[in-house]
Amino acid sequence: MLIAWLAHLYTASGAVLAFLAALAVIAQDYRAAFFWLALQIVVDATDGMLARRAQVSTRIPWFNGAKLDDIVDYLTYVFVPALIVWRAGLVSDGWALVVASAMVLSSAYGFNCAAAKTADHYFTGFPSYWNIVAFYLYTLGWPRVANAALVVLLSLAVFVPIRYVYPSRTVQLKPVTIGLGLVWGALMLLMLWEYPDVPRTVFWASLVYPSYYFAASVWLQFGSGLR
């Protein structure tokens, strides 16, 4: 039973990382905030595997690890990134609350939709990768109106029932997805390390994986007979 509790504790550590990221945002240390969020991605990418190996549902059947995971994910993928969008001035002051609200409300729907995760391991609707969106917006330095438009568009995409790849679990293209994801993760850490002087070659190379991710999701939805 101890190993099962340790697996849950590992998942729960993401809440501490969310708190540290929020403190960094309040202090306007966005580099540190993104570092804590990046560390949480590592936790999120590995905690499910550890939970399955520890057989947590069998050893502690009365404790809902999936709900714990959702709570941590909402904090780190939605709430803290919304705080960054608001605090870092990525959108104009007059629209900051509206845009941040679009993020947290649309994702609240997405996280509680019964079909948000399918039995064959896909996400339904844009899977609230707001931490990644916030990082790119912060790095790109786009006009604030363009940032607001993109966030609103992605908020609406939460409600569109297109299935997106679940990087660590979708069977189709899994080796390619994981391989490219590892390279992308290394590039993101390099960008974070080099910020604000991010090499443009590294930045553009980092966009290969998000482009692949969306293209693969659309192809698997419409081009491969997946229904």
N, C-alpha and C positions, 0 to 999 in steps of 0.2 A: 504493500500500500504506500510505503514511503516514496517509492520511485514515481508513483502516480501523482502524489502531491507535489513532488519536485517538478514534474512536467507542467502541472497547473501553475506553480509558482513562476516557472520560466515564462509562461504565457502572460501571467499577471505583471511581470516585470515591465512589460510594455506600458502599463499605466504610469509607472515611475518615469519612464523615458518621456512619456507625454507631458508629465508635470515639469520635468527638466526643460523640455522644449518650450513649454508655455512661459516658464520663468525667463528663458533666453529671449523670447519674443517681447515680453514686457520690458526687458532691459535693452531692447532693440539690437541684440546680438544675433542677427539672423543666420550668420554662419554657424554658430553653435546650435541654434534651433534646428537647422537642417541636418547637422551632424547627429543629434539625438533622434531625429525622425529616420535618418538613414540606418542607424543602429536598430531601430524598431523594425525596419524592413527585414533585416537579417533574422531577428527573432521571429517575425511573422512567417518567414519563408521556411523556418525549421521547426517551429513548435508543433505543427500538425504531425510531422513525421515522428517526433519524440512522443507525442501523446498516443499515437497509434501503437508504437513499439512498447510503450509502458502499459498499454491496454487500460487506459484510464476509465473508459466507460464500463468496463467489467469490474475493475477494482474499486471504483468509487461511483457507482451508478446513480447515486442521488445528487451528485454535483454536476452542474451543467457547464461543461468546458466550452461548448459551442457558444453559449451566451457570454461567457467570460471573454472569449476571443472576439466576439462582435463588439462588446463594450470597449475593449482596448483598441480595436480597429477604428471604431467611430471617433475615439479621441485622437488617434494619431493620423488617420487618413482624412478626417473631415474637420473636427473642431479646431485643432491647432493650425492646420493650413488656412482655415477661414480667419483665424486670429491674425495670421501673417498677412493675408490679403488686406485686412482692415488696418492693422498697425503699421505695415510697411508702406502704406500709401500706394499700393499697386493699382487702385482705382481712385477716382476723384472722391473727395470727402462727401459730396452730396449723394453718391451712389454706394459708398462703402458698406453701409448697413444693409442696403437692399441686396447687393451682390453676395455678401457674406451670408445673409439669410437664405438666399437661393441655394447656396452650397449646403448649409446644415439642414434645411427643410427637405430638399430633394433627396439627400442622402438618408435622412431619417425614414423617408418612404422606401428607398431602395433597400436599406438594412432590414426592414420589417416586412418586405414583400415575400410571400411564400415561395415565389419562383425566382428569388434573387440568386440562388445557387441551384443549379439543376442536378438531377441524379447522375448525369454523365459528366459532371464537373465542368460546367460553364457558369459564367456570371450572366445574368439577364439585365440588360441596360448598362449604361456606363458605370463601371464598378468603383466609382468614387475615389479615383487615384488623385485626390486633391493635393497631397503632399508633393507629388511629382509635378503637377500642373503649377503649383505655387513656386516650386524651385525654378522651373523654366521661365515663368513670367518674371521672377526676380532677377534671373540671369540675363534674359533677353533685353530688358529695358524698353519694351514696347510702349507706345502711347497708352495712357490709362484707359482711354475709351476702347481700344482694341482688347486690352486685358478684360474689361468688363463684359464685352461682347462674347469673348471666348468662354468665360466662366458661365454666363447665362446659357450659351449654347450647350455646353456640357451638362449643365443642370437639367436642361430639357431632355438631353440624351439619356438620363437616368430612367425616364418613363418610356423610352422607345424599346420594344422587346427584341432587340438584337442581342444575340448571345456572344459574349466575349470570352476569349481564352482565359482559363484559370491557370496561370503560368506553371505552378508546381504540380497540377493534378490532371489537366486536360491531356488525354491520351494522344490525340492527333497532334503530330508535329512536336511532341514533347522533347525529344533530344535537341532539336533545333531551337526551340523556345528557351530551354534551360541554358544551352550553350551561349546563345546570343545574350540572354539575360545576365549571365555571369560577366561577360565582357562589358555589357552596358553598366552594370553595377560598379565595375572597376573604373570606367570612364566618369561616372557620376562622382565617385569619391575623389578622383583626380581633379575634376572641376571644382569641387568643394574646397579641396586643398589649395588650389591656385586662385580661388576667388579673392579679389575682383578681377584679376588679370588672367582670365580663362583663355587659353589658346583657342583660336577659332576653329582650328582643325579638330581639336578634341570636342568642342561643342557640336560641330556638324556631324562628327562621327557618332556622338551620343544619340543623335536623332534617328539613327538607323533602326535601333530596336523598337522605339515607339511606332515608327512607320511600319515595321514588320508586324508588330502586335496588332495594330488596327487592320492592316491588310489581311493578315491571317484570320482574324476574327470574322471579317466580312466574307472572305472566301469560304471559310468553313460554314458560315450561315447560308450563303446564297449559291456558292459555286461548287460545293462538293456533295450536295444532296443531303446535308445535315438539316434536319427539321425537328 
